[in-house]
């Protein structure tokens, strides 16, 4: 069927479909329902009353769980509330108000952070909210372009860090190589302004099939003497309950000492009952076996997207081995048109440009697809709409 006729047919169906956010489906959330029913003792083995204030850095047992997820040593990890994004905002607040040893960022005339693109829109929103200047840097398939990173850092002294999603990067799905990690550490570790590598390891255990190990950046950093330039984040949001998980932050002991007074002023203690439930749940359920169950639910969705895009035969796209996204790349100048057509047909997509700082994708070609939250039937309908809109944009502009 010709694309314009297909468009009118789909329009008559009054569809309501959504591929915007990378959320777990209800079936994935159901995998952890037993945790909500767990009863935990009010007192832990050391006599701490979990119902009360205290333990600002989280339960020791939960910090250990965080280290298993992030793949670093337990002594580096703190366990917080239900969002790693909150920990990122708290750490950025600390840098702006007090700084990490080289003066408050907020006292500088201009503070910039490098943002690998295509990248994660929430990182961009955080920086924009705090008034931090963002400079895009291209990804290569195994991490940021190191030559470009070094050139920018050498030329612009306002640059104080870089955002990284090292495993199944949002939205490209790429995995950072050890060589890339070493290069980033050498660039930012040698800076004299206490630069920060914001290591958002959100998809550390989110493999679609075989587990793909990621080198521990702290292990590499300690061997090079650059451990103070890394701050790592992660959570259980896509492991247990997205709305009732646990966020983790990992950093060197010296960074912990700097951050703790500021952090202590913001909160009196995390939800220790929730942390204890998570610990007990994963004492009874192996973490990696649990993640295999997640993979069994979402892998068919990624396979469906792959089949549909292959059948369409237009543009290019990623085929990730894990994570939550597929990145579609159209011809230049078509992404906004495709998304506009999709909106007319009742399919919500992440806005064009959201993969870049300030919403500016100068080539207007990237569209992030998030297939996990909907059912297979809904996804099939959504991809039918998407394919039609791509075809229409290619043939009519």
Residue pairs with C-beta under 8 A, 6 or more apart in sequence:
1 9
3 388
3 391
3 392
3 395
3 396
4 392
4 396
6 388
6 391
7 341
7 344
7 345
7 388
7 389
7 392
10 345
10 384
10 385
10 388
11 344
11 345
13 346
14 346
15 345
15 346
15 347
15 381
15 385
16 346
17 346
17 347
17 348
17 374
17 378
17 381
17 382
17 385
18 347
18 348
18 373
18 374
18 382
19 347
19 348
19 349
19 350
19 369
19 370
19 371
19 374
19 379
19 382
19 386
20 348
20 349
20 350
20 370
21 350
21 370
21 373
22 170
22 238
22 323
22 324
22 325
22 370
22 372
22 373
23 242
23 370
23 372
23 373
24 238
24 242
24 294
24 372
24 373
25 297
25 298
25 372
25 373
25 374
25 375
27 297
28 238
28 294
28 297
28 298
28 372
29 241
29 242
31 290
31 293
31 294
31 297
32 239
32 240
32 241
32 281
32 290
34 281
34 285
35 240
35 241
35 277
35 278
35 280
35 281
36 241
36 277
38 277
38 280
38 281
40 50
40 273
40 276
40 277
40 280
41 50
41 276
42 49
42 50
42 51
43 49
43 50
44 50
44 59
44 61
44 276
48 54
48 55
48 59
48 272
50 59
50 272
50 273
50 276
51 272
51 273
52 269
53 268
53 269
54 268
54 269
54 272
55 269
55 270
55 272
56 260
56 263
56 264
56 267
56 268
56 269
56 270
57 63
57 78
57 79
57 256
57 260
58 66
58 78
58 79
58 80
58 246
58 270
58 272
58 275
59 79
59 272
59 275
59 276
59 279
61 275
61 276
61 279
62 79
62 246
62 275
62 276
62 278
62 279
63 74
63 77
63 78
63 79
63 248
64 74
64 77
64 279
65 79
65 246
65 278
65 279
65 282
65 287
66 74
66 77
66 78
66 79
66 234
66 246
66 248
66 250
67 73
67 74
67 76
67 77
67 250
68 287
69 204
69 205
69 234
69 236
69 239
69 248
69 287
70 77
70 201
70 204
70 232
70 234
70 248
70 250
71 201
71 204
71 213
71 214
71 216
72 216
72 217
72 218
72 219
72 232
72 250
73 218
75 253
76 218
76 232
76 250
76 251
76 252
76 253
77 248
77 249
77 250
78 248
78 249
78 250
78 256
79 246
79 247
79 248
79 270
79 275
80 86
80 87
80 246
80 247
80 248
80 249
80 270
81 87
81 246
81 247
81 267
81 270
81 271
82 235
82 237
82 243
82 244
82 245
82 246
82 247
82 271
82 274
83 235
83 237
83 245
83 247
84 200
84 202
84 233
84 234
84 235
84 237
84 247
84 248
84 249
85 122
85 126
85 247
86 247
87 233
87 247
87 248
87 249
88 123
88 126
88 198
88 200
88 233
89 126
90 263
90 266
91 231
91 249
91 259
92 126
92 127
92 130
92 132
93 130
93 262
93 266
94 100
94 258
94 259
94 262
94 263
95 104
95 105
95 160
95 196
96 104
96 105
96 106
96 111
96 130
97 104
97 106
97 262
98 104
98 258
98 262
99 105
99 107
99 194
100 194
100 196
100 228
100 255
100 258
100 259
101 194
101 228
101 258
102 192
102 193
102 194
105 111
105 132
105 160
108 158
109 158
110 133
110 158
111 132
111 133
111 158
111 160
112 132
112 133
112 134
112 135
112 156
112 158
112 159
112 160
113 127
113 132
113 133
113 134
113 135
113 159
113 160
113 161
113 162
113 163
113 198
114 134
114 135
114 136
114 137
114 144
114 149
114 152
114 153
114 159
114 161
114 162
114 163
115 123
115 124
115 127
115 134
115 135
115 136
115 137
115 162
115 163
115 356
115 357
116 136
116 137
116 138
116 139
116 143
116 144
116 162
116 163
116 164
116 165
116 169
117 136
117 137
117 138
117 139
117 355
117 356
117 357
118 139
118 171
118 172
118 327
118 355
118 356
118 361
118 366
118 368
119 136
119 139
119 163
119 165
119 169
119 170
119 171
119 355
119 356
119 357
120 163
120 165
120 170
120 171
120 200
121 350
121 354
121 355
123 163
123 198
123 200
124 134
124 356
124 357
124 358
124 359
126 132
127 133
127 134
127 357
128 134
128 357
128 358
133 158
134 357
134 358
135 152
135 156
135 159
135 357
136 356
136 357
137 144
137 145
137 148
137 149
137 152
137 162
138 144
138 145
138 148
139 145
139 169
139 172
139 174
140 180
141 172
141 174
142 174
142 175
142 176
142 177
142 179
142 180
143 164
143 166
143 174
143 176
143 177
143 180
143 181
143 183
143 184
144 162
144 164
144 180
144 184
146 180
146 183
146 184
146 187
149 162
149 183
149 184
149 187
150 187
152 159
153 159
153 187
153 188
153 191
153 195
157 193
159 195
160 193
160 194
160 195
160 196
161 188
161 195
161 196
161 197
161 198
162 184
162 188
162 195
162 196
162 197
162 198
163 198
163 200
164 176
164 184
164 197
164 198
164 199
164 200
165 200
165 201
165 202
165 203
166 175
166 176
166 181
166 199
166 200
166 201
166 214
166 217
167 175
167 176
167 201
167 203
167 204
167 206
167 212
167 214
167 322
167 323
168 174
168 175
168 203
168 206
168 320
168 321
168 322
168 323
168 324
169 175
169 176
169 323
170 202
170 203
170 323
170 324
170 325
171 318
171 325
171 326
171 327
171 355
171 366
171 368
172 318
172 320
172 327
173 318
173 319
173 320
173 321
173 322
173 323
173 325
173 326
173 327
174 318
175 212
175 214
175 321
176 214
178 215
178 220
181 215
181 217
181 220
182 220
182 224
184 197
185 197
185 217
185 220
185 221
185 224
185 226
185 229
185 230
186 224
186 226
188 195
188 196
188 197
188 226
188 229
189 221
189 224
189 225
189 226
189 229
190 226
191 229
194 228
194 229
195 229
196 229
196 230
196 231
197 217
197 229
197 230
197 231
198 231
198 233
199 217
199 230
199 231
199 232
199 233
200 232
200 233
200 234
201 214
201 232
201 233
201 234
202 233
202 234
202 235
202 237
202 238
203 238
203 322
203 323
203 324
204 214
204 234
205 211
205 239
205 287
205 288
205 291
206 238
206 291
206 294
206 322
206 323
206 324
207 291
207 295
207 321
207 322
208 295
208 298
208 299
208 302
208 320
208 321
208 322
209 295
209 299
209 321
210 321
211 288
212 321
212 322
217 230
217 232
218 227
218 230
218 232
218 250
218 252
221 227
221 229
221 230
227 252
228 252
228 254
228 255
230 251
230 252
231 249
231 250
231 251
231 255
232 248
232 249
232 250
232 251
233 247
233 248
233 249
233 250
234 247
234 248
234 250
235 245
235 246
235 247
235 248
236 245
236 246
236 278
237 245
237 247
238 294
238 324
239 245
239 287
239 290
239 291
239 294
240 278
240 281
244 274
245 278
246 270
246 274
246 275
246 278
251 259
282 290
298 324
298 371
298 372
300 376
301 371
301 372
301 374
301 376
301 379
302 319
302 320
302 326
302 371
304 371
304 376
304 379
304 380
304 383
305 317
305 326
305 369
305 371
305 379
305 383
306 317
306 319
306 326
308 380
308 383
308 384
308 386
308 387
309 315
309 317
309 326
309 328
309 383
309 387
311 387
312 387
312 390
312 391
314 330
314 390
314 391
314 394
315 328
315 329
315 330
315 331
315 390
316 328
316 329
317 326
317 327
317 328
317 329
318 325
318 326
318 327
319 326
320 326
324 370
324 372
325 368
325 369
325 370
326 368
326 369
326 371
327 355
327 366
327 367
327 368
327 369
328 366
328 367
328 368
328 369
328 390
329 365
329 366
329 367
330 338
330 365
330 367
330 390
330 393
330 394
331 365
331 394
332 363
332 364
332 365
333 363
333 364
333 365
334 364
334 365
334 390
334 393
334 394
334 397
335 352
335 353
335 361
335 364
335 365
335 366
335 367
336 352
336 353
336 364
337 393
337 397
338 349
338 367
338 386
338 389
338 390
338 393
339 349
339 351
339 352
339 367
339 389
341 388
341 389
341 392
341 393
342 348
342 349
342 385
342 386
342 389
343 349
345 385
345 388
345 389
346 385
347 382
347 385
347 386
347 389
349 367
349 368
349 369
349 386
350 367
350 368
350 370
351 359
352 359
352 361
352 364
352 366
352 367
353 359
353 360
353 361
353 364
354 368
355 361
355 366
355 368
356 362
356 366
369 386
371 379
371 382
374 382
